[in-house]
Amino acid sequence: MRKAWVVTVDMGYGHQRAAYPFAAIANERIITANKDEQLLNSREEKTWKRSQSFYEWISRITSLPVIGKHLFGLYDKLQSIADFYPQRDLSKPNLQTLYLDRIIRKKKLNHTLFEYVKRTRLPFLTTHFIPAIAAENNGVKDIYCVVTDTDINRVWLPKVPSESKITYLAPCEHAAKRLKQYGAPSQNIIMTGFPLPKENLGGREMKVLKKDLGNRLPNLDPKGKYRSNFRRLLKQKLGKHYRNKSNHRLTLTFMTGGAGAQKEIGLKMLRSLSKRIRNDELKINLTAGTRLEVAEYYKHSIVEIGLGDRLGKNLNILFAWNKKAYFKNFSYLLHTTDIIWTKPSEMSFYTALGIPIIIAPPIGAHEYYNKKWLMDIGSGFPQENPDYTDEWLYDWLESGRLAEAAFEGFLEAPKLGIYEIEKIIFSKEKNKT
């Protein structure tokens, strides 16, 4: 089997989630640049730890009244993204770019890792900009960087992008155009789509995806309004996987951020839907990721609101001790997930599986653009007041709005990113944007 160095970073879930689908082609293992004990010296580890601790702290304080909003606003200005229009040359490095360039050169960030990977002539695939830029600075060749948002800050590119050989793999057309504004050469930008797990796709024919979507639509359209209007198109796209009845009950999966952000929203949603949960009318999955404290928070809160007897039945908490196990279990969960409720992180791209997204408040400039993208393609809607989820959610279901959103995500969002990226990194010929 063809192999590549697959490198990610541990900052929330986004970059590691993007790396997970490449496990089969990863040489030795998926390397986490800021955590790998074998390829990280003490100095490099300290540099990375300062960055990660600040990221997680700033994510958590967003839930604090007044001061949290103020502090995060200051941080968000640093990672802000310039207006897309008018289109213009934005290749001049900003403060973050200059600072990163200094850190890479002065601290020799991940020098141990790069000396190790240079022993072989394998492609270097990373889901974060720092390993990509640092690798090039250390003489690594054949570098591919997976972009994990619909829009990005200038810091994703090196100080002088026109001289760089890094190939950027864009998840959508907007991201590809933004890379051009930042000065990346056109031949180094390829629009591939986000890498979704193969187990949720079922090959380029998308057999698994179509089967799951076929079972999802009846739950999202209980009155049959959307299906009656678009039955011919649905049958054309889904073929033998078109269904009039689902193989599972209505299922909503609520996503908690990597630092435990927005778990309070999930609790409000549970309180509002408690009667329907007791009556076994729907199933709720709460994701705690690898955060034991979040899992415990949900467990204790569920008992307090009188739903303890539903745990393990139609009310489940997804927790794992490591991210690999979490991503694997989450992929399995998606087969019977009808709605995802999440902040517009990298999870926005999972709408391509034919899943409508209820959009929680964005955290960070890039998530505002992800939200816009979801709304533009018609597969995501901002949450209403979670205290009244029972009312607005079922209004959306009865109108067929969520069924339409699911199908729009399937039609409009790129789905085959994992296959396209593997084809590109193992091919000497690169397609131009």
C-alpha positions as CSV (number, residue, x, y, z in Angstrom):
1,M,0.0,0.0,0.0
2,R,1.2,3.5,-0.8
3,K,2.2,5.5,2.3
4,A,2.7,9.1,3.3
5,W,3.7,10.9,6.4
6,V,0.5,12.1,8.0
7,V,1.0,14.9,10.5
8,T,-1.6,16.8,12.6
9,V,-1.8,18.9,15.8
10,D,-3.8,18.5,19.0
11,M,-5.7,21.8,19.2
12,G,-9.4,21.0,19.7
13,Y,-10.7,18.2,17.4
14,G,-10.7,19.9,14.0
15,H,-7.2,19.1,12.7
16,Q,-7.1,15.6,14.1
17,R,-10.6,14.9,12.8
18,A,-9.3,15.8,9.3
19,A,-6.3,13.5,9.7
20,Y,-8.3,10.5,11.0
21,P,-9.5,9.3,7.5
22,F,-5.8,9.0,6.4
23,A,-4.9,6.4,9.0
24,A,-4.7,3.6,6.4
25,I,-2.0,5.4,4.4
26,A,-0.1,6.9,7.4
27,N,3.5,5.7,7.5
28,E,4.1,4.2,10.9
29,R,1.2,6.3,12.5
30,I,-0.6,9.6,12.4
31,I,2.0,11.9,14.0
32,T,0.7,14.6,16.3
33,A,3.3,17.3,16.0
34,N,2.7,19.0,19.3
35,K,2.3,15.7,21.3
36,D,4.4,12.9,19.8
37,E,6.8,11.9,22.6
38,Q,9.2,10.2,20.2
39,L,9.6,13.1,17.9
40,L,9.4,16.1,20.2
41,N,12.1,17.5,22.4
42,S,11.4,19.4,25.6
43,R,12.0,22.8,24.1
44,E,9.6,22.2,21.3
45,E,7.0,20.7,23.6
46,K,7.0,23.9,25.8
47,T,6.5,26.1,22.8
48,W,3.5,24.0,21.6
49,K,2.0,23.7,25.1
50,R,1.9,27.5,25.6
51,S,-0.1,27.8,22.3
52,Q,-2.5,24.9,23.1
53,S,-3.2,26.0,26.7
54,F,-4.1,29.5,25.5
55,Y,-6.4,28.1,22.7
56,E,-8.3,25.9,25.2
57,W,-8.6,28.7,27.8
58,I,-9.9,31.2,25.3
59,S,-12.4,28.6,24.0
60,R,-13.8,28.0,27.5
61,I,-14.1,31.6,28.6
62,T,-16.6,32.3,25.8
63,S,-19.3,31.0,28.1
64,L,-18.4,33.6,30.8
65,P,-20.7,36.6,30.9
66,V,-19.3,40.0,29.9
67,I,-15.6,39.4,30.6
68,G,-15.5,36.2,28.5
69,K,-17.0,38.0,25.5
70,H,-14.6,40.9,25.9
71,L,-11.5,38.8,26.2
72,F,-12.4,36.6,23.3
73,G,-13.2,39.7,21.2
74,L,-9.6,40.8,21.6
75,Y,-8.3,37.4,20.7
76,D,-10.6,37.2,17.7
77,K,-9.2,40.4,16.3
78,L,-5.8,38.8,16.1
79,Q,-7.1,35.9,14.0
80,S,-9.6,38.0,12.0
81,I,-10.0,37.4,8.3
82,A,-10.1,40.3,5.9
83,D,-13.3,41.0,3.9
84,F,-13.2,38.9,0.7
85,Y,-14.4,41.8,-1.5
86,P,-13.1,43.7,-3.2
87,Q,-10.7,41.1,-4.4
88,R,-7.2,42.3,-4.0
89,D,-3.6,41.2,-3.3
90,L,-3.4,40.2,0.4
91,S,0.0,38.5,0.2
92,K,1.7,40.9,2.6
93,P,2.4,39.0,5.8
94,N,0.4,40.0,8.9
95,L,1.7,40.1,12.5
96,Q,0.8,36.4,13.1
97,T,2.7,35.4,9.9
98,L,5.8,37.3,11.0
99,Y,5.6,35.9,14.5
100,L,5.2,32.3,13.3
101,D,8.1,32.8,10.9
102,R,10.3,34.0,13.8
103,I,9.3,31.1,16.1
104,I,10.0,28.5,13.4
105,R,13.4,29.9,12.6
106,K,14.5,30.8,16.1
107,K,13.0,27.9,18.1
108,K,13.6,25.4,15.3
109,L,10.1,24.1,15.9
110,N,9.7,20.3,15.2
111,H,13.2,20.1,13.9
112,T,13.5,16.5,15.3
113,L,10.3,15.5,13.4
114,F,11.6,16.8,10.1
115,E,15.0,15.2,10.4
116,Y,13.2,11.9,11.0
117,V,10.8,12.2,8.0
118,K,13.5,13.3,5.6
119,R,15.0,9.8,5.8
120,T,12.4,8.6,3.4
121,R,11.0,10.2,0.2
122,L,7.3,10.0,1.1
123,P,4.7,12.7,0.6
124,F,4.3,14.9,3.7
125,L,0.5,15.5,4.4
126,T,-0.5,17.7,7.2
127,T,-3.8,19.1,8.4
128,H,-2.3,22.2,10.0
129,F,-0.4,25.1,8.6
130,I,2.4,25.2,11.2
131,P,3.9,21.7,10.3
132,A,3.5,22.6,6.6
133,I,5.4,25.9,6.9
134,A,8.0,24.5,9.3
135,A,8.6,21.4,7.2
136,E,9.4,23.5,4.1
137,N,11.7,25.7,6.2
138,N,13.5,22.5,7.2
139,G,14.0,21.2,3.7
140,V,11.1,18.7,3.5
141,K,9.9,18.1,0.0
142,D,6.4,17.2,-1.5
143,I,4.3,18.9,1.2
144,Y,0.5,18.9,1.2
145,C,-1.6,21.0,3.6
146,V,-5.3,20.2,4.1
147,V,-7.2,23.4,4.8
148,T,-9.8,22.7,7.5
149,D,-12.2,25.8,7.2
150,T,-14.1,27.6,4.4
151,D,-12.0,30.7,5.0
152,I,-8.6,31.2,6.7
153,N,-6.2,33.8,8.1
154,R,-3.1,34.9,6.2
155,V,-1.0,32.9,8.8
156,W,-1.8,29.7,6.9
157,L,0.8,30.7,4.3
158,P,4.5,31.3,4.7
159,K,6.0,34.8,4.8
160,V,6.7,34.8,1.0
161,P,4.0,32.6,-0.4
162,S,5.1,33.0,-4.1
163,E,8.3,31.2,-3.3
164,S,6.6,28.3,-1.5
165,K,6.1,24.8,-2.9
166,I,3.4,23.7,-0.4
167,T,0.4,22.3,-2.1
168,Y,-2.8,23.5,-0.4
169,L,-5.9,21.2,-0.5
170,A,-8.9,23.4,-0.3
171,P,-12.3,22.1,1.1
172,C,-14.4,24.5,-1.0
173,E,-14.1,27.0,-3.8
174,H,-14.1,30.0,-1.5
175,A,-11.1,28.7,0.4
176,A,-9.3,28.1,-2.9
177,K,-9.9,31.7,-4.0
178,R,-8.8,33.0,-0.6
179,L,-5.5,31.2,-1.0
180,K,-5.0,33.0,-4.3
181,Q,-5.6,36.3,-2.6
182,Y,-2.9,35.5,-0.1
183,G,-0.4,34.9,-2.9
184,A,-0.3,31.1,-3.2
185,P,0.6,30.1,-6.8
186,S,-2.4,28.8,-8.7
187,Q,-0.6,25.5,-9.4
188,N,-0.2,24.9,-5.7
189,I,-4.0,25.2,-4.9
190,I,-6.3,22.2,-5.5
191,M,-10.0,22.2,-4.6
192,T,-10.5,18.7,-3.2
193,G,-13.2,18.9,-0.6
194,F,-12.8,18.1,3.1
195,P,-11.6,14.5,3.9
196,L,-14.6,12.7,5.3
197,P,-14.3,9.1,6.7
198,K,-14.4,6.4,4.1
199,E,-16.7,4.3,6.4
200,N,-19.4,7.0,6.0
201,L,-19.0,7.2,2.2
202,G,-18.7,3.7,0.9
203,G,-16.4,4.3,-2.0
204,R,-16.6,6.8,-4.9
205,E,-20.1,5.4,-5.6
206,M,-21.1,6.6,-2.1
207,K,-23.1,3.5,-1.4
208,V,-23.0,3.9,2.4
209,L,-23.8,7.6,2.2
210,K,-26.8,7.0,0.0
211,K,-28.1,4.2,2.2
212,D,-27.8,6.4,5.3
213,L,-29.5,9.4,3.6
214,G,-32.3,7.2,2.4
215,N,-33.1,6.2,5.9
216,R,-32.6,9.8,7.2
217,L,-35.1,11.6,5.0
218,P,-38.3,10.0,6.3
219,N,-37.4,11.1,9.8
220,L,-36.7,14.6,8.7
221,D,-39.9,14.9,6.7
222,P,-42.6,13.1,8.8
223,K,-45.4,14.8,6.9
224,G,-43.9,13.9,3.5
225,K,-44.0,17.5,2.2
226,Y,-40.5,17.6,0.8
227,R,-40.5,14.1,-0.5
228,S,-43.8,14.5,-2.3
229,N,-42.5,17.6,-4.2
230,F,-39.1,16.1,-5.1
231,R,-39.7,12.4,-5.2
232,R,-38.4,12.0,-8.8
233,L,-35.1,13.8,-8.0
234,L,-34.7,11.9,-4.8
235,K,-35.2,8.5,-6.5
236,Q,-32.8,9.5,-9.3
237,K,-30.0,10.4,-6.8
238,L,-30.6,7.7,-4.3
239,G,-31.7,4.9,-6.5
240,K,-32.4,1.7,-4.6
241,H,-31.7,3.4,-1.3
242,Y,-34.8,5.6,-1.5
243,R,-37.0,4.8,1.5
244,N,-40.5,5.7,2.7
245,K,-39.7,4.6,6.2
246,S,-36.6,4.9,8.3
247,N,-34.8,2.0,10.0
248,H,-34.3,4.1,13.1
249,R,-36.1,6.7,15.2
250,L,-35.4,10.4,14.8
251,T,-31.9,11.0,16.2
252,L,-30.2,14.3,17.0
253,T,-26.5,14.5,17.8
254,F,-25.3,17.5,19.8
255,M,-21.6,18.3,19.5
256,T,-19.6,19.8,22.3
257,G,-16.4,21.7,21.4
258,G,-13.0,20.3,21.9
259,A,-12.4,22.4,25.1
260,G,-15.9,21.6,26.4
261,A,-17.4,24.7,24.9
262,Q,-21.2,25.2,24.7
263,K,-22.1,22.2,26.8
264,E,-24.7,24.4,28.5
265,I,-26.6,24.7,25.2
266,G,-26.9,20.9,25.1
267,L,-28.4,20.8,28.6
268,K,-31.0,23.5,27.7
269,M,-31.9,21.4,24.7
270,L,-32.4,18.3,26.9
271,R,-34.6,20.1,29.3
272,S,-36.8,21.3,26.4
273,L,-37.1,17.9,24.8
274,S,-37.4,16.0,28.1
275,K,-41.0,15.0,27.6
276,R,-40.3,13.6,24.1
277,I,-37.2,11.8,25.5
278,R,-39.3,10.2,28.3
279,N,-41.9,9.1,25.7
280,D,-39.2,7.6,23.5
281,E,-40.1,9.8,20.6
282,L,-36.5,10.6,19.6
283,K,-33.0,9.7,20.4
284,I,-30.3,12.1,21.6
285,N,-26.5,11.7,21.4
286,L,-24.4,14.1,23.4
287,T,-20.7,14.0,22.4
288,A,-18.2,14.6,25.2
289,G,-15.2,13.6,23.0
290,T,-12.2,12.7,25.2
291,R,-13.2,15.1,28.0
292,L,-14.2,13.1,31.0
293,E,-15.3,16.2,32.9
294,V,-17.8,16.9,30.1
295,A,-19.1,13.4,30.1
296,E,-19.6,13.6,33.9
297,Y,-21.2,17.0,33.6
298,Y,-23.8,15.6,31.2
299,K,-24.4,12.5,33.3
300,H,-25.0,14.4,36.5
301,S,-27.2,16.9,34.8
302,I,-29.3,14.2,33.1
303,V,-29.9,12.6,36.5
304,E,-30.8,16.0,38.0
305,I,-33.5,16.7,35.4
306,G,-35.0,13.3,35.8
307,L,-33.8,11.5,32.7
308,G,-31.3,9.1,34.3
309,D,-33.4,6.1,33.4
310,R,-33.1,7.0,29.7
311,L,-29.3,6.8,29.7
312,G,-28.0,4.0,27.5
313,K,-31.4,3.8,25.8
314,N,-32.5,6.8,23.7
315,L,-30.1,9.1,25.5
316,N,-26.4,8.5,25.1
317,I,-23.1,10.2,25.9
318,L,-20.3,9.5,23.5
319,F,-17.0,9.5,25.3
320,A,-13.7,7.8,24.6
321,W,-10.2,7.8,26.2
322,N,-8.4,8.8,23.1
323,K,-9.3,10.7,19.9
324,K,-8.8,7.8,17.6
325,A,-11.4,5.8,19.4
326,Y,-13.7,8.8,19.6
327,F,-13.5,9.5,15.8
328,K,-14.1,5.8,15.0
329,N,-17.2,5.7,17.3
330,F,-18.4,9.0,16.1
331,S,-18.3,7.8,12.5
332,Y,-20.4,4.8,13.5
333,L,-22.9,7.1,15.3
334,L,-23.4,9.1,12.1
335,H,-25.0,6.2,10.3
336,T,-28.2,6.8,12.3
337,T,-27.8,10.5,13.0
338,D,-30.5,12.6,11.4
339,I,-29.5,16.1,12.6
340,I,-26.2,17.5,13.9
341,W,-26.3,20.5,16.3
342,T,-22.8,22.0,16.5
343,K,-20.8,25.2,16.4
344,P,-19.7,25.8,12.7
345,S,-16.3,24.1,13.1
346,E,-14.8,21.5,10.7
347,M,-18.1,19.6,11.4
348,S,-19.7,22.0,8.9
349,F,-18.3,19.9,6.1
350,Y,-20.1,16.8,7.4
351,T,-23.3,18.2,5.9
352,A,-21.9,16.6,2.7
353,L,-23.1,13.3,4.1
354,G,-26.6,14.5,3.8
355,I,-27.0,15.8,7.3
356,P,-28.6,19.1,8.2
357,I,-26.7,21.3,10.6
358,I,-28.3,23.3,13.4
359,I,-25.7,26.0,13.9
360,A,-24.6,26.9,17.5
361,P,-22.9,30.3,17.9
362,P,-19.6,30.5,16.1
363,I,-16.3,30.7,18.1
364,G,-13.7,32.5,16.1
365,A,-13.6,34.4,12.8
366,H,-13.2,31.2,10.7
367,E,-16.4,29.8,12.2
368,Y,-18.4,32.8,11.1
369,Y,-17.4,32.0,7.5
370,N,-18.2,28.3,8.0
371,K,-21.7,29.4,9.2
372,K,-22.1,31.6,6.1
373,W,-21.1,28.8,3.8
374,L,-23.6,26.4,5.4
375,M,-26.4,29.0,5.0
376,D,-25.3,29.8,1.5
377,I,-25.7,26.2,0.3
378,G,-28.9,25.8,2.3
379,S,-27.9,22.9,4.6
380,G,-27.6,24.7,7.9
381,F,-29.7,27.1,10.0
382,P,-28.7,29.1,13.1
383,Q,-30.2,27.7,16.3
384,E,-33.2,29.3,17.8
385,N,-33.5,29.7,21.6
386,P,-32.5,26.3,23.0
387,D,-34.9,26.7,25.9
388,Y,-37.7,26.2,23.3
389,T,-36.1,23.5,21.1
390,D,-39.3,21.4,21.5
391,E,-41.2,24.0,19.6
392,W,-39.0,25.2,16.8
393,L,-37.3,21.9,16.0
394,Y,-40.6,20.2,15.4
395,D,-41.9,23.1,13.4
396,W,-38.8,22.6,11.1
397,L,-39.5,18.9,10.9
398,E,-43.1,19.2,10.0
399,S,-42.4,21.8,7.2
400,G,-39.8,19.5,5.6
401,R,-37.2,22.2,6.0
402,L,-34.6,19.9,7.5
403,A,-35.1,17.2,4.8
404,E,-34.5,19.9,2.2
405,A,-31.3,21.0,4.1
406,A,-30.1,17.4,4.2
407,F,-30.5,16.9,0.5
408,E,-28.9,20.3,-0.3
409,G,-25.9,19.3,1.8
410,F,-25.6,16.1,-0.2
411,L,-25.9,17.9,-3.5
412,E,-23.9,21.0,-2.9
413,A,-21.0,20.2,-0.5
414,P,-17.9,18.3,-1.8
415,K,-18.1,14.7,-0.7
416,L,-15.1,12.8,-2.1
417,G,-12.2,14.8,-0.5
418,I,-10.5,11.8,1.0
419,Y,-10.3,10.0,-2.4
420,E,-9.3,13.1,-4.2
421,I,-6.5,13.9,-1.8
422,E,-5.1,10.4,-1.8
423,K,-5.1,10.5,-5.6
424,I,-3.2,13.8,-5.7
425,I,-0.5,13.0,-3.2
426,F,0.3,9.7,-4.9
427,S,0.3,11.3,-8.3
428,K,3.1,13.3,-9.9
429,E,0.6,15.3,-11.9
430,K,-1.3,18.0,-9.9
431,N,-4.6,19.5,-11.2
432,K,-4.7,23.3,-11.3
433,T,-7.5,25.3,-9.9
